[in-house]
Amino acid sequence: MFDVNEIRKDFPILERTVNGQPLIYFDNAATSQTPNQVIEVISNYYRNYNSNIHRGVHALSQEATDVYENARQKIQHHFNAARAHEIIFTSGTTHSINIVASGYSKLLQAGDELIVSAMEHHSNIVPWQMLCDRTGAILKVIPMDQAGVLDIDAYKDLLSKKTKLVFVNHVSNALGTVNPIEEIIKLAHISGAKVLIDGAQASPHIKADVQALEVDYYVTSAHKLCGPTGVGMLYGKEELLSQLPPYQGGGEMIAEVSFEKTTYADLPHKFEAGTPNIAGGIAFGAALDYMNAIGFETIAAYEQELLIYATEQLKEIDGVKIYGEAPQKTAVISFNVDEIHPYDIGSILDKMGIAVRTGHHCAQPIMDFYKIPGTIRISFSFYNTEKEIDTLIKGLKKAILMLK
Ligand SMILES: *Cc1c(COP(=O)(O)O)cnc(C)c1O
């Protein structure tokens, strides 16, 4: 059975205090905390077999290569990719999206159309705008309603033979909305378009099956799911990744180099120029092991309890307005209190040891949609508790009294 008090013992950071109070960490949508099991894997790498991979004949290099490639297989199996070389190690979601967006520079023509959603993280908007600048392609936007739900009928109207690519997040980091990506992918494929799903916010809660989804590209960052920062993945179907040109040139990504002609390495190395974050890649695999041992269904069910509990309590406070009330949500709550600036509330909560995020959450178009400068965002992980939510609610009421 799931015992949150046992789970919390795995996370050393949860024992510390902030401003004299026990830390309450409600900023999991920005980055998750790291369990001992993952910290140990990183430490063990540097203590015992730190070495550059793929190029060495010596024992350490072979050991590091084996463990790193084993981590790639763990990621492959977790996302049910058909082949290990369809998993590209990257520095994270942002890097992964840039690899794909950059790769389409020569594959698009002026007048081609790309479709994005109204609720994207900047990292799933800006690389595509840059691609449009380079190619003359046109960016279209799937609108959303007040509840933070995408308008699928409007999406159907946007799709046409001109549509080449669709990119949507699986879960919105600002609103928590779980998007109907199965339907989005199916509709795009009927139109002949390819789909990239930004899974950064979904991966900590939902185990995506890339083959069942038939998704063309799926990307995420390890640090959102108990892994370290600076490492993530790009999944792509083999035939699509084979067509994409490399993003960066350098060591490791070549087959042969001469000053007359250079040929590129096979997948996945074509996209992995230079020495990667080796310990990070290994720890990414360990983070998936850790979460799978608890079980993604168990994690999601527990987090839903926290979401419902916190939403009910927040709604009882006068002046609280929640943004994002989709029927399918992960444990993210964005809200404001009357005209009080989110930053002021966030600062007072910080004095009480409670970490929340305030601002636009790298999703300014959402804030423009609601005509607000930003929100207070609380986001839960499976190591949070109802007791912590009680403390937040008390602290929030105090903050409101001080600021009114
Ligand atoms: C965190 C996040 C990103 C960016 O991830 P990085 O690790 O900063 O590259 C992109 N999209 C969503 C939905 C996110 O939650």
The ligand as a Gaussian input file, in Angstrom:
#p B3LYP/6-31G(d) Opt

LIG

0 1
 C        8.927000      22.363000     -17.755000
 C        8.216000      22.370000     -19.051000
 C        8.903000      22.648000     -20.245000
 C       10.357000      23.034000     -20.291000
 O       11.193000      22.040000     -19.808000
 P       12.770000      22.312000     -19.691000
 O       13.244000      21.205000     -18.820000
 O       12.922000      23.671000     -19.054000
 O       13.333000      22.286000     -21.062000
 C        8.184000      22.612000     -21.412000
 N        6.884000      22.307000     -21.430000
 C        6.188000      22.029000     -20.317000
 C        4.743000      21.687000     -20.411000
 C        6.835000      22.057000     -19.088000
 O        6.154000      21.791000     -17.966000

